[in-house]
Amino acid sequence: MKKQIVLKEGLLRDKKDLQEFILKTGNRETVEVEILKARTAEMPVKFTNTIENRYKDFSLLQIEERFKKFSTEEFSTEKALITRNVDDLESGIVKRGVIGNTYYWYDSHQDVHVGNTFKKSISDTNGDFSKTFFIADHDKTFNAIAGYLELVKEKDVYWYDLGVNKEGKTRVLWANAVYRQKDHPKLYDLVLENKVDQYSVGMIYQKYQIAMKSDSPDFADYNATWDKYIRKLGNQDEAEEDGLFFAISEAKLDHLSPVLKASNRITMTVPNEKSEPGEPTHKHKNEDEPRESTPQTEKKFNVFVKI
């Protein structure tokens, strides 16, 4: 199902519309400036799910609600990462490892995070994540506070450990999240019941490139970006179906939200095993340990991309 790029000038349905729009305006830079404007707002208006063929602007939360309402896809992700946090039920505190975003994954907004998307944003916090809000459903109200983030970092993990049948590693946005009962009793209980397993980032776009499959010399740079990244994607087939994505190389992280269904479906609350540190398990490995089953000939991706 095609997604729609929403701009002030009109609606771009796919790569063909984008080509025609650029050629019609005669100024590709103008088009790209407008795309950037649409994507730099704190909660950017980007894409609509078109199952009802109604085209209007939606907030990111509304987009996700539509995706959740109309999507019939069911995804089963085998988790091969674990954490070993001890729940402090007496104090009403539960700590969990969270994967808030998976890079090199074509999401429902046609975004693909590449390289170190949030590296600068994380560095700018100087280790203080008190202003990187941990809130439910992108709702910036006191009632939506879920707890707080102790740590946010970029981390390389194996695709297999994310349940994706692809050799090699990708990068994820990892957070050490603290759920507090006094902040959000409902979410706190759901976490204890292992029923919170999707996350979404609230972000402000800083740098991106358009990646588009094209044989036209007018779009050689778009095609070069496409060729640069397409084989690194964990769901390459989905991107190829649309023929267009946005390679996001830098974004400012505003907040992280547990949601019912995320635009990037390879997100998770990392399973937490309450065994003693160092105790081996057969199903999972500690998140810092390498996978023994990974073939010796596995190719390593160079994800330190400079754009």
C-alpha positions as CSV (number, residue, x, y, z in Angstrom):
1,M,0.0,0.0,0.0
2,K,1.5,3.3,-1.1
3,K,2.2,6.1,1.4
4,Q,1.6,9.7,0.7
5,I,4.1,12.6,1.1
6,V,2.2,15.6,2.3
7,L,3.5,19.1,1.4
8,K,2.0,22.5,1.3
9,E,2.0,22.6,-2.5
10,G,0.1,19.3,-2.9
11,L,0.3,15.6,-2.5
12,L,3.1,13.4,-3.8
13,R,1.9,9.8,-3.9
14,D,5.1,8.0,-4.9
15,K,8.4,8.4,-6.7
16,K,6.7,9.2,-10.1
17,D,4.7,12.0,-8.5
18,L,7.9,13.3,-6.9
19,Q,9.7,13.3,-10.3
20,E,6.8,15.1,-12.0
21,F,6.5,17.6,-9.3
22,I,10.2,18.5,-9.4
23,L,10.2,18.7,-13.2
24,K,7.0,20.9,-13.1
25,T,8.4,23.4,-10.7
26,G,11.7,23.4,-12.5
27,N,13.6,23.8,-9.2
28,R,14.5,20.7,-7.2
29,E,16.0,22.7,-4.4
30,T,12.7,24.5,-3.8
31,V,10.9,21.1,-3.5
32,E,13.5,19.8,-1.1
33,V,13.3,22.8,1.1
34,E,9.5,22.3,1.4
35,I,10.0,18.6,2.2
36,L,12.5,19.6,4.9
37,K,10.0,22.2,6.3
38,A,7.4,19.4,6.5
39,R,9.8,17.2,8.4
40,T,11.5,19.6,10.8
41,A,8.5,20.4,13.0
42,E,8.7,18.7,16.4
43,M,5.8,16.4,15.5
44,P,6.2,16.4,11.7
45,V,3.3,16.0,9.4
46,K,4.7,13.4,6.9
47,F,2.7,10.6,5.5
48,T,-0.9,9.3,5.6
49,N,-2.2,5.8,5.3
50,T,-4.5,5.9,2.3
51,I,-6.8,2.9,2.9
52,E,-9.8,5.3,3.0
53,N,-8.3,7.4,0.1
54,R,-8.8,10.6,2.2
55,Y,-5.8,12.9,2.1
56,K,-5.3,15.4,4.8
57,D,-2.6,16.4,7.4
58,F,-2.2,14.1,10.4
59,S,0.0,14.4,13.4
60,L,2.4,11.6,14.0
61,L,0.2,10.1,16.7
62,Q,-2.9,10.2,14.4
63,I,-0.8,8.5,11.6
64,E,0.1,5.7,14.0
65,E,-3.5,5.4,15.2
66,R,-4.7,5.0,11.5
67,F,-1.9,2.5,10.9
68,K,-2.9,0.6,14.0
69,K,-6.6,0.7,13.0
70,F,-6.4,-0.4,9.4
71,S,-3.3,-2.6,9.3
72,T,-4.0,-6.3,9.3
73,E,-0.4,-7.4,9.5
74,E,0.7,-9.4,12.4
75,F,4.4,-9.6,13.3
76,S,6.1,-12.1,15.5
77,T,9.6,-11.0,16.6
78,E,11.7,-13.5,18.4
79,K,13.7,-11.7,21.1
80,A,17.3,-12.9,21.6
81,L,18.4,-10.0,23.9
82,I,17.9,-9.9,27.6
83,T,18.5,-7.6,30.6
84,R,18.9,-8.6,34.2
85,N,17.1,-5.8,36.1
86,V,15.7,-6.5,39.6
87,D,12.1,-5.1,40.0
88,D,11.6,-2.9,43.1
89,L,8.0,-3.6,43.6
90,E,8.0,-2.1,47.1
91,S,9.1,1.2,45.7
92,G,7.0,0.9,42.6
93,I,10.0,1.0,40.2
94,V,10.6,-1.3,37.2
95,K,13.6,-0.9,35.0
96,R,13.8,-2.2,31.5
97,G,16.0,-2.1,28.4
98,V,14.2,-0.5,25.5
99,I,14.9,-0.5,21.8
100,G,13.2,2.7,20.7
101,N,14.2,2.6,17.1
102,T,16.0,0.2,14.7
103,Y,18.2,1.7,12.0
104,Y,18.3,0.5,8.4
105,W,14.7,-0.4,8.6
106,Y,12.1,1.0,6.2
107,D,9.2,2.2,8.4
108,S,5.7,3.1,7.6
109,H,6.6,6.8,7.2
110,Q,9.2,5.9,4.5
111,D,12.0,6.8,6.9
112,V,15.3,4.9,7.2
113,H,17.7,5.9,9.9
114,V,21.2,5.6,8.8
115,G,24.7,5.9,10.3
116,N,24.5,7.6,13.7
117,T,21.2,9.4,13.5
118,F,20.9,10.4,17.1
119,K,24.6,10.5,18.0
120,K,24.9,14.3,18.2
121,S,21.6,14.7,20.0
122,I,22.7,12.2,22.6
123,S,26.1,13.8,23.0
124,D,24.5,17.3,23.4
125,T,22.7,16.0,26.6
126,N,26.0,15.5,28.3
127,G,24.5,12.4,30.0
128,D,21.5,14.3,31.4
129,F,18.4,12.8,29.9
130,S,15.9,14.6,32.1
131,K,14.7,16.6,29.1
132,T,14.4,13.6,26.9
133,F,10.9,12.8,28.0
134,F,9.6,9.3,28.5
135,I,5.9,9.7,27.8
136,A,3.1,7.5,26.7
137,D,1.7,7.8,23.1
138,H,3.6,11.0,22.3
139,D,1.3,12.9,24.7
140,K,3.1,15.9,26.2
141,T,1.1,16.1,29.3
142,F,1.8,15.4,33.0
143,N,-0.7,12.5,32.8
144,A,1.3,10.8,30.1
145,I,4.6,10.7,32.0
146,A,5.7,7.0,32.2
147,G,8.8,7.5,34.2
148,Y,12.3,8.6,33.1
149,L,15.3,7.5,31.0
150,E,18.5,6.7,32.8
151,L,20.5,6.2,29.7
152,V,20.1,6.6,25.9
153,K,22.7,5.3,23.5
154,E,23.2,3.9,20.0
155,K,24.1,0.2,20.0
156,D,25.0,-2.3,17.4
157,V,23.0,-5.6,17.5
158,Y,22.6,-8.6,15.2
159,W,19.6,-8.6,12.9
160,Y,18.9,-12.2,14.1
161,D,18.6,-11.0,17.6
162,L,15.8,-8.7,16.5
163,G,14.0,-11.5,14.8
164,V,15.0,-10.4,11.3
165,N,16.3,-13.1,8.9
166,K,19.4,-11.2,7.7
167,E,23.1,-11.6,8.4
168,G,25.2,-9.0,10.0
169,K,24.4,-6.2,12.4
170,T,22.4,-3.0,12.5
171,R,22.2,-0.1,14.9
172,V,19.4,0.6,17.4
173,L,18.5,3.4,19.7
174,W,18.8,1.8,23.1
175,A,17.4,3.3,26.4
176,N,17.5,2.2,30.0
177,A,14.0,3.1,30.9
178,V,12.5,3.4,34.4
179,Y,8.8,2.9,34.7
180,R,7.3,4.3,38.0
181,Q,4.0,3.2,39.4
182,K,3.3,6.7,40.8
183,D,3.7,8.2,37.3
184,H,1.6,5.9,35.2
185,P,0.0,3.0,37.1
186,K,-1.5,1.4,34.0
187,L,1.7,1.3,32.0
188,Y,3.6,0.1,35.1
189,D,1.2,-2.9,35.4
190,L,1.4,-3.6,31.7
191,V,5.2,-3.7,31.8
192,L,5.1,-6.2,34.6
193,E,2.7,-8.3,32.5
194,N,5.1,-8.0,29.5
195,K,2.4,-6.3,27.4
196,V,4.4,-3.2,26.5
197,D,6.5,-4.0,23.4
198,Q,6.4,-1.2,20.9
199,Y,8.1,2.2,21.0
200,S,8.2,5.4,18.9
201,V,10.6,8.3,18.9
202,G,9.5,12.0,18.9
203,M,12.2,13.7,16.9
204,I,13.2,16.8,14.9
205,Y,14.8,16.2,11.5
206,Q,18.2,17.8,11.0
207,K,19.8,16.1,7.9
208,Y,18.4,13.7,5.4
209,Q,18.7,12.6,1.8
210,I,16.1,11.4,-0.7
211,A,16.8,7.9,-1.9
212,M,15.0,6.9,-5.1
213,K,15.5,4.2,-7.7
214,S,15.8,6.0,-11.0
215,D,17.6,5.6,-14.3
216,S,17.2,9.3,-15.1
217,P,20.3,11.4,-15.1
218,D,18.2,14.2,-13.5
219,F,18.0,12.0,-10.4
220,A,21.4,10.5,-10.3
221,D,22.1,11.6,-6.8
222,Y,18.9,10.2,-5.5
223,N,19.7,6.9,-7.2
224,A,23.2,7.0,-5.7
225,T,21.7,7.4,-2.2
226,W,19.4,4.5,-3.0
227,D,22.3,2.3,-4.1
228,K,24.3,3.3,-1.1
229,Y,21.7,2.0,1.4
230,I,19.2,-0.3,-0.1
231,R,21.1,-3.6,0.5
232,K,21.7,-2.7,4.1
233,L,18.0,-2.6,4.9
234,G,16.5,-5.3,7.0
235,N,13.3,-5.1,5.0
236,Q,14.7,-4.3,1.6
237,D,11.8,-5.8,-0.3
238,E,9.3,-3.3,1.3
239,A,11.4,-0.3,0.3
240,E,11.8,-1.7,-3.2
241,E,8.0,-1.9,-3.5
242,D,7.7,1.8,-3.1
243,G,11.0,2.8,-4.7
244,L,11.5,5.8,-2.5
245,F,12.7,6.5,1.1
246,F,14.2,9.2,3.2
247,A,17.7,8.4,4.6
248,I,17.8,10.2,7.9
249,S,21.4,10.8,8.9
250,E,20.8,13.2,11.8
251,A,17.8,14.0,14.0
252,K,17.2,15.6,17.4
253,L,15.7,13.2,19.9
254,D,12.8,14.9,21.8
255,H,11.2,12.1,23.6
256,L,10.5,8.3,23.6
257,S,7.1,6.8,23.8
258,P,5.7,3.4,24.5
259,V,2.9,2.9,22.0
260,L,0.5,0.2,20.9
261,K,1.9,-0.1,17.4
262,A,4.9,1.8,16.1
263,S,5.8,3.1,12.7
264,N,9.1,1.1,13.1
265,R,7.9,-2.3,14.1
266,I,11.3,-3.6,15.1
267,T,11.1,-2.0,18.6
268,M,10.8,-3.7,21.9
269,T,11.0,-3.9,25.6
270,V,14.0,-6.1,25.9
271,P,13.1,-9.3,27.9
272,N,14.2,-9.2,31.5
273,E,15.3,-12.4,33.2
274,K,15.6,-12.3,36.9
275,S,18.3,-15.0,37.1
276,E,21.6,-14.2,38.9
277,P,24.3,-12.4,36.9
278,G,26.4,-14.8,35.0
279,E,23.8,-17.6,35.0
280,P,23.6,-19.1,31.5
281,T,20.3,-19.4,29.7
282,H,19.5,-21.5,26.6
283,K,17.0,-19.2,25.0
284,H,18.7,-15.8,25.2
285,K,22.1,-14.2,25.6
286,N,23.0,-11.2,27.6
287,E,22.7,-8.1,25.4
288,D,26.4,-7.5,25.5
289,E,27.4,-11.0,24.5
290,P,28.1,-12.0,20.9
291,R,26.0,-14.6,19.1
292,E,27.8,-18.0,18.9
293,S,25.5,-19.0,16.0
294,T,26.6,-16.1,13.7
295,P,28.6,-17.5,10.8
296,Q,32.3,-16.7,10.7
297,T,31.9,-15.4,7.2
298,E,29.3,-12.8,8.2
299,K,29.8,-9.5,6.5
300,K,30.0,-6.4,8.8
301,F,28.2,-3.3,7.7
302,N,30.1,0.0,7.8
303,V,27.4,2.1,9.5
304,F,29.6,5.1,10.1
305,V,28.1,6.9,7.2
306,K,28.9,10.5,6.6
307,I,26.5,12.5,4.6
